Amino acid sequence: MPFRTIARFATRAGRLLLGLACLIPAAAQAGPTLDSFDPRANDSVYALAAQADGRLLVGGQFTQAGGQARARIARFRPDGNLDAGFDPGADGIVSALLVQPDAKIVLAGWFAQVHGQPRARIARVNADGSLDAAFSPVVSRSSSAAVFAVARQADGKLLIGGQFDAVNGQPRSNLARLHADGRLDEDFAVTLDGYVKAVAVQADGRILVGGIFTRVGGALEGHLIRLEADGRLDGGFGAPFYNPGEAVNALALQPDGRILVGGSFGSPALSLVRLDADGSVDDSFQPHVSQTAGVAALARQADGKVLFCGSFGSVGGQPRKNLARVNADGSLDATFLPPAATHPQYTPGFNAVLAQPGGISLVGGVFTALDGAPRGFAARLRDDAIYADGFD
């Protein structure tokens, strides 16, 4: 056979093999894969949020991002480049972010100023990053006051949870509700004896509140409660988290009414549980997360899988260091092998997760590299099993 014929045959065979390789189910390949997104933050990331236009918000303790000065909050374009026109600037840690339907952004945390103007622990900025001057609630408890969680109701009111004893000069113990313009909702007054870490609003308007508290208005209730829309305690909801030292850190709602709860409670294998609508434990969902300090944050994907992070060493009996994903039934997703986080000075780890469409997820925390690749305290992962059009 002439050499040219052999060469043409080999080329066609190679293309055929390549085509066959592309037909191999991607799910058989363990992921995720790091993309090129590197925010180059210089300190911890605690909060992540996505806008409808694909831009990404990052909040934390950093003072630089994308090679520019950015005080605790930054925004990135879908291609990963810093949004140069967005620079609100907070003088303290940003621990929570919420994007409203009108594209305004609520930020909360430990700060006292935003854009150089007084804003005590919560502020709102316009889509361009300028301060919303009409929104100026004051959350106080001397220097230790903080807001850890923000949730929006369908009517535009905002629920805030954290560590505080007053809002706008009125007594409020760790939980409050604001009107859309920042005024205190005086009809909503719930007294909790410990801080609030997570708040979620159900489709029916009832409110889930989790944290480290055991009493609600003097009555023993535990670390997770449900309130009616008017703030009355839902007596038909009985979550099983009462023990000293336990904490509820994260909540996510399923379309079927069940509730995903992350934290540190009960058995060492119960850092992530699912509750039925009445608060009872769904025994069919058993991820078996071996906690050190438990689950800090979680996100439910569109396909029902649950991405979560915190301080743990294994899930479902398999090694998983501080970041993992389980299937909708609670079994370990063996296709998701999290990248190893490293930091030259501090104990590396993950504080925040965000699930996006198309097999994309974001993680934030304390790290300067993932699997040896430089990443400044946040990174974007793509799930090659379902990834299609996305980021390079």
Backbone torsions as a table, in degrees:
resi	resn	phi	psi	omega
1	MET	NA	130.0	-179.5
2	PRO	-60.2	151.7	-176.3
3	PHE	-58.1	-42.5	-177.5
4	ARG	-62.6	-38.0	178.5
5	THR	-64.1	-43.3	178.0
6	ILE	-60.4	-43.1	-177.9
7	ALA	-63.2	-42.5	179.6
8	ARG	-64.8	-38.8	179.5
9	PHE	-63.3	-45.0	-179.8
10	ALA	-63.3	-39.6	179.8
11	THR	-64.3	-44.9	178.6
12	ARG	-64.2	-38.8	179.1
13	ALA	-64.4	-40.8	179.3
14	GLY	-63.1	-41.3	178.2
15	ARG	-64.6	-38.2	179.2
16	LEU	-63.0	-45.0	178.7
17	LEU	-63.1	-39.5	178.4
18	LEU	-63.6	-41.7	178.4
19	GLY	-63.8	-40.4	177.2
20	LEU	-64.6	-38.2	179.6
21	ALA	-62.4	-36.0	-179.8
22	CYS	-69.0	-21.5	179.4
23	LEU	-83.8	-11.6	178.2
24	ILE	-65.4	129.8	-177.2
25	PRO	-55.5	128.3	-179.4
26	ALA	-64.8	-25.3	-179.2
27	ALA	-60.7	-21.5	179.6
28	ALA	-75.2	-14.0	179.8
29	GLN	-97.4	123.4	-178.6
30	ALA	-69.5	141.2	179.2
31	GLY	-131.1	-163.8	0.8
32	PRO	-87.7	177.9	177.9
33	THR	-111.9	135.2	175.0
34	LEU	-70.5	135.5	169.5
35	ASP	-96.7	-170.9	-171.5
36	SER	-82.8	-3.1	-177.7
37	PHE	-63.5	119.3	178.1
38	ASP	-139.1	103.2	-177.1
39	PRO	-69.1	-13.7	179.4
40	ARG	52.1	40.4	173.1
41	ALA	-70.6	155.6	-178.1
42	ASN	-107.9	9.6	176.5
43	ASP	-161.5	-177.8	-168.4
44	SER	-58.0	146.0	173.7
45	VAL	-111.3	128.8	-177.8
46	TYR	-117.0	-16.8	-174.3
47	ALA	-142.4	142.7	178.6
48	LEU	-136.0	143.5	175.5
49	ALA	-153.6	153.6	179.9
50	ALA	-120.1	137.9	174.9
51	GLN	-87.7	165.8	-179.5
52	ALA	-64.5	-26.8	-179.5
53	ASP	-87.2	6.3	177.0
54	GLY	92.2	-7.8	177.5
55	ARG	-71.9	149.7	-171.8
56	LEU	-114.0	134.2	177.6
57	LEU	-105.7	136.1	-179.5
58	VAL	-129.4	128.9	178.4
59	GLY	-126.5	151.8	179.3
60	GLY	173.3	-138.1	-175.4
61	GLN	-111.4	1.6	-172.5
62	PHE	-73.0	159.4	174.1
63	THR	-121.2	-2.3	175.7
64	GLN	-140.3	145.6	175.3
65	ALA	-156.8	143.1	179.3
66	GLY	59.0	25.8	-179.6
67	GLY	79.9	7.4	-179.0
68	GLN	-126.9	160.3	174.8
69	ALA	-67.8	124.2	176.9
70	ARG	-145.0	115.9	-174.3
71	ALA	-90.4	93.6	169.2
72	ARG	70.3	-5.7	173.5
73	ILE	-148.2	138.5	179.8
74	ALA	-146.7	158.3	176.3
75	ARG	-128.4	141.5	-177.6
76	PHE	-123.7	144.1	176.0
77	ARG	-74.3	163.1	-179.0
78	PRO	-55.6	-28.0	179.2
79	ASP	-80.5	0.9	177.2
80	GLY	95.1	-6.8	179.4
81	ASN	-78.8	146.0	178.2
82	LEU	-61.6	137.1	174.3
83	ASP	-81.4	99.6	-171.2
84	ALA	-64.4	-25.2	-176.7
85	GLY	-86.2	-2.2	-175.7
86	PHE	-111.2	112.0	-176.4
87	ASP	-155.2	70.9	-179.3
88	PRO	-65.6	-46.0	178.2
89	GLY	73.0	115.1	175.0
90	ALA	-118.4	149.6	-176.8
91	ASP	-93.4	10.1	176.9
92	GLY	-153.9	176.2	-173.4
93	ILE	-58.8	134.8	170.8
94	VAL	-99.4	116.2	-175.3
95	SER	-111.4	-8.1	179.9
96	ALA	-148.5	142.7	178.7
97	LEU	-134.4	141.7	177.2
98	LEU	-142.9	128.2	177.3
99	VAL	-99.4	121.0	-179.8
100	GLN	-80.5	161.8	177.5
101	PRO	-59.8	-25.7	178.1
102	ASP	-86.4	9.8	177.3
103	ALA	77.4	-1.0	171.9
104	LYS	-70.9	154.5	-172.2
105	ILE	-122.3	125.3	175.5
106	VAL	-96.5	130.0	174.6
107	LEU	-124.1	144.9	-176.6
108	ALA	-143.3	158.9	179.6
109	GLY	163.8	-132.9	-174.9
110	TRP	-108.7	10.5	-170.7
111	PHE	-84.0	164.2	176.3
112	ALA	-118.9	-15.0	-180.0
113	GLN	-140.5	147.1	171.9
114	VAL	-136.7	132.3	-177.1
115	HIS	59.2	27.0	179.6
116	GLY	77.3	4.1	179.7
117	GLN	-110.1	148.5	179.8
118	PRO	-59.6	123.8	174.9
119	ARG	-149.1	106.7	-171.7
120	ALA	-88.6	97.8	170.4
121	ARG	72.6	-9.4	174.7
122	ILE	-152.0	143.4	179.7
123	ALA	-152.2	166.9	174.6
124	ARG	-135.3	136.5	177.9
125	VAL	-119.7	155.4	177.2
126	ASN	-75.6	173.4	-176.5
127	ALA	-59.9	-28.0	179.8
128	ASP	-87.4	0.8	179.3
129	GLY	95.0	-8.9	177.6
130	SER	-69.8	150.8	-176.4
131	LEU	-69.6	135.6	172.6
132	ASP	-80.0	98.0	-172.7
133	ALA	-65.8	-23.4	-177.2
134	ALA	-79.9	-11.1	-175.9
135	PHE	-110.9	105.8	-175.9
136	SER	-147.1	55.4	175.4
137	PRO	-66.0	154.7	-179.7
138	VAL	-119.2	115.8	178.1
139	VAL	-104.4	125.7	-172.5
140	SER	-135.4	151.2	169.4
141	ARG	-177.2	64.9	-173.8
142	SER	49.5	-143.3	-176.5
143	SER	-81.3	-9.8	-176.4
144	SER	-92.1	-0.4	-178.4
145	ALA	-65.1	141.7	178.9
146	ALA	-157.4	150.3	171.7
147	VAL	-113.9	122.7	-177.0
148	PHE	-102.4	-22.9	-173.4
149	ALA	-142.5	141.8	176.4
150	VAL	-135.5	134.0	176.5
151	ALA	-137.6	146.4	-177.7
152	ARG	-110.1	134.2	174.8
153	GLN	-85.0	166.1	-179.8
154	ALA	-63.1	-27.2	-179.7
155	ASP	-86.2	4.2	177.5
156	GLY	93.3	-9.7	177.0
157	LYS	-69.1	151.3	-177.5
158	LEU	-114.3	131.2	173.4
159	LEU	-98.1	131.6	178.4
160	ILE	-124.7	138.0	178.1
161	GLY	-131.1	148.4	179.9
162	GLY	173.5	-134.5	-177.8
163	GLN	-130.6	94.6	-177.8
164	PHE	-159.1	164.2	-180.0
165	ASP	-124.9	-0.8	178.5
166	ALA	-156.7	149.6	173.9
167	VAL	-135.5	126.5	-178.0
168	ASN	51.7	37.4	176.4
169	GLY	81.1	-0.4	179.8
170	GLN	-106.8	141.9	-179.4
171	PRO	-60.8	127.7	173.9
172	ARG	-149.3	123.6	-174.6
173	SER	-99.0	88.7	168.6
174	ASN	74.3	-3.9	177.3
175	LEU	-147.8	136.1	178.6
176	ALA	-153.4	165.0	175.1
177	ARG	-127.2	135.9	-179.5
178	LEU	-112.2	145.4	167.6
179	HIS	-68.3	165.9	-176.5
180	ALA	-59.6	-25.6	-179.3
181	ASP	-91.5	3.9	177.4
182	GLY	98.1	-8.3	176.2
183	ARG	-68.1	147.1	177.7
184	LEU	-69.9	134.8	172.7
185	ASP	-81.4	100.4	-173.6
186	GLU	-72.6	-15.0	178.6
187	ASP	-81.9	-9.1	-178.4
188	PHE	-111.4	105.2	-177.3
189	ALA	-138.9	106.8	-179.3
190	VAL	-123.2	127.4	-177.6
191	THR	-103.2	119.1	178.9
192	LEU	-117.3	145.7	-176.1
193	ASP	-93.2	9.0	177.8
194	GLY	-153.7	173.3	-172.0
195	TYR	-76.1	158.1	179.5
196	VAL	-106.1	131.7	-179.6
197	LYS	-111.7	-23.0	-175.2
198	ALA	-145.2	139.8	176.6
199	VAL	-138.2	137.0	177.8
200	ALA	-142.2	143.0	-179.9
201	VAL	-108.9	122.4	179.3
202	GLN	-75.7	166.0	-179.4
203	ALA	-62.4	-28.0	179.9
204	ASP	-87.2	4.6	177.2
205	GLY	92.6	-10.8	177.5
206	ARG	-72.5	154.8	-167.1
207	ILE	-119.8	126.0	175.0
208	LEU	-97.6	135.5	-178.1
209	VAL	-133.8	124.7	179.8
210	GLY	-128.0	154.8	178.3
211	GLY	169.8	-142.6	174.9
212	ILE	-118.7	87.8	175.5
213	PHE	-152.7	153.7	179.7
214	THR	-126.7	-13.4	-178.8
215	ARG	-127.1	139.2	177.4
216	VAL	-122.2	111.1	-176.8
217	GLY	58.3	30.6	179.0
218	GLY	94.0	-15.3	-178.6
219	ALA	-92.6	139.5	178.9
220	LEU	-71.5	122.2	-176.9
221	GLU	-133.1	-35.9	-178.5
222	GLY	113.0	-171.2	-171.2
223	HIS	-92.2	-0.1	176.7
224	LEU	-142.6	124.1	179.8
225	ILE	-129.6	165.4	171.5
226	ARG	-126.9	134.6	-179.7
227	LEU	-111.7	149.0	169.0
228	GLU	-69.7	166.5	-176.8
229	ALA	-59.9	-25.8	-179.6
230	ASP	-90.3	2.9	177.6
231	GLY	98.6	-7.9	176.2
232	ARG	-69.3	145.2	179.1
233	LEU	-68.0	134.2	176.1
234	ASP	-83.0	101.6	-176.5
235	GLY	-69.6	-15.2	-179.9
236	GLY	-86.8	1.3	-178.8
237	PHE	-107.4	120.9	-176.4
238	GLY	-129.0	80.9	177.6
239	ALA	-75.7	143.1	-170.3
240	PRO	-91.4	42.8	-176.9
241	PHE	-117.3	96.4	-175.8
242	TYR	-125.4	-21.4	-166.9
243	ASN	-68.0	145.3	174.6
244	PRO	-59.2	141.0	179.7
245	GLY	87.9	-10.9	176.6
246	GLU	-78.8	161.0	177.9
247	ALA	-154.5	142.6	170.2
248	VAL	-105.8	118.7	-174.3
249	ASN	-106.3	-25.1	-171.4
250	ALA	-149.4	146.0	179.3
251	LEU	-136.0	145.3	172.2
252	ALA	-146.9	142.2	-175.9
253	LEU	-103.9	138.0	173.9
254	GLN	-95.0	154.5	179.1
255	PRO	-61.0	-25.4	-178.1
256	ASP	-84.9	5.4	178.4
257	GLY	94.4	-10.6	177.5
258	ARG	-77.2	160.6	-169.1
259	ILE	-126.1	127.3	174.9
260	LEU	-92.6	131.9	-175.8
261	VAL	-129.1	126.1	175.9
262	GLY	-116.1	144.3	179.4
263	GLY	171.0	-146.9	178.0
264	SER	-136.3	107.1	-176.5
265	PHE	-161.4	154.7	174.9
266	GLY	59.5	-139.1	178.9
267	SER	-61.3	150.5	175.5
268	PRO	-56.7	-16.8	-179.6
269	ALA	-97.4	15.2	-175.9
270	LEU	-121.7	50.2	176.5
271	SER	-84.6	-15.8	178.3
272	LEU	-136.8	119.8	-179.7
273	VAL	-133.3	166.0	172.7
274	ARG	-123.5	135.1	179.8
275	LEU	-108.7	147.0	169.6
276	ASP	-73.7	172.4	-173.7
277	ALA	-60.3	-25.0	-179.8
278	ASP	-90.0	1.8	178.9
279	GLY	97.1	-6.8	178.2
280	SER	-75.9	151.0	-176.6
281	VAL	-71.8	133.3	174.6
282	ASP	-84.0	101.7	-175.1
283	ASP	-69.8	-11.8	179.1
284	SER	-78.3	-12.1	-177.4
285	PHE	-109.9	102.0	-175.8
286	GLN	-135.8	84.1	-178.8
287	PRO	-70.0	-25.1	-178.7
288	HIS	56.7	68.1	177.2
289	VAL	-90.0	119.0	-179.7
290	SER	-84.4	105.1	-169.5
291	GLN	-84.8	148.5	161.0
292	THR	-103.2	-56.2	171.8
293	ALA	-123.4	-1.1	173.8
294	GLY	97.4	-165.3	-177.9
295	VAL	-92.6	127.3	-177.7
296	ALA	-96.9	-33.2	-177.4
297	ALA	-152.7	152.3	178.3
298	LEU	-148.6	158.6	178.1
299	ALA	-146.6	132.7	177.9
300	ARG	-92.6	127.2	178.2
301	GLN	-80.7	165.2	-179.4
302	ALA	-62.9	-28.6	179.9
303	ASP	-85.4	4.9	178.2
304	GLY	92.2	-11.2	176.5
305	LYS	-69.4	155.2	-175.1
306	VAL	-121.4	120.0	176.7
307	LEU	-97.5	133.7	-177.9
308	PHE	-149.5	157.8	-179.5
309	CYS	-142.5	168.2	-179.8
310	GLY	160.7	-134.0	178.9
311	SER	-130.2	97.4	-178.9
312	PHE	-155.8	164.8	-175.7
313	GLY	-117.4	-18.0	179.7
314	SER	-153.9	157.3	177.3
315	VAL	-138.4	128.7	-178.9
316	GLY	59.0	29.1	179.7
317	GLY	80.9	1.4	-179.8
318	GLN	-110.5	145.1	-179.3
319	PRO	-61.4	126.7	173.5
320	ARG	-148.0	116.1	-172.9
321	LYS	-95.4	94.5	167.9
322	ASN	69.8	-2.7	177.0
323	LEU	-148.9	131.7	-177.3
324	ALA	-159.5	171.5	175.0
325	ARG	-139.7	138.6	175.4
326	VAL	-117.8	155.7	176.6
327	ASN	-72.2	173.6	-177.5
328	ALA	-61.4	-24.3	179.5
329	ASP	-90.8	1.8	178.5
330	GLY	95.6	-9.1	178.5
331	SER	-74.0	151.5	-179.4
332	LEU	-62.6	133.9	173.2
333	ASP	-83.9	100.0	-175.3
334	ALA	-69.7	-15.3	179.4
335	THR	-79.6	-11.2	-177.9
336	PHE	-103.7	100.6	177.5
337	LEU	-105.3	106.0	-173.3
338	PRO	-67.1	147.7	177.1
339	PRO	-70.2	150.0	178.6
340	ALA	-80.6	124.9	-179.5
341	ALA	-91.9	139.6	177.4
342	THR	-135.7	153.7	175.3
343	HIS	-149.2	135.6	-174.6
344	PRO	-70.4	-17.0	-173.5
345	GLN	-124.3	-39.3	-174.2
346	TYR	-111.2	163.1	175.7
347	THR	-67.0	119.4	-176.5
348	PRO	-74.4	155.9	177.5
349	GLY	178.8	-177.0	-176.4
350	PHE	-121.1	135.0	179.8
351	ASN	-110.8	-24.4	-171.7
352	ALA	-145.0	145.7	174.7
353	VAL	-135.2	149.4	178.6
354	LEU	-143.2	123.4	178.2
355	ALA	-95.3	134.1	178.4
356	GLN	-125.8	163.6	179.9
357	PRO	-64.0	160.6	173.7
358	GLY	75.8	21.2	177.9
359	GLY	78.4	22.5	-179.4
360	ILE	-105.3	138.1	174.3
361	SER	-140.4	153.4	177.2
362	LEU	-118.3	147.1	175.3
363	VAL	-131.2	146.5	176.5
364	GLY	-136.9	152.5	-179.5
365	GLY	173.2	-137.3	-179.0
366	VAL	-120.1	95.0	178.1
367	PHE	-164.6	151.5	174.3
368	THR	-115.0	-5.9	176.5
369	ALA	-154.8	148.9	173.3
370	LEU	-126.2	123.9	-175.2
371	ASP	50.7	35.4	177.0
372	GLY	84.7	-8.8	179.7
373	ALA	-90.7	131.7	-178.7
374	PRO	-60.0	127.4	174.9
375	ARG	-147.8	122.8	-174.5
376	GLY	-86.8	80.2	169.5
377	PHE	70.8	-0.1	172.4
378	ALA	-156.2	155.6	-178.3
379	ALA	-156.9	162.5	177.4
380	ARG	-117.3	134.0	-178.9
381	LEU	-115.4	145.9	174.2
382	ARG	-121.3	137.0	179.1
383	ASP	-89.7	105.6	-175.1
384	ASP	-64.2	-15.5	179.6
385	ALA	-70.3	-28.0	-177.5
386	ILE	-131.3	-1.3	-177.4
387	TYR	-65.7	133.6	178.6
388	ALA	-126.8	-94.1	179.2
389	ASP	-94.8	120.5	-177.1
390	GLY	-162.3	-130.6	-168.8
391	PHE	-114.4	143.6	177.5
392	ASP	-99.3	NA	NA
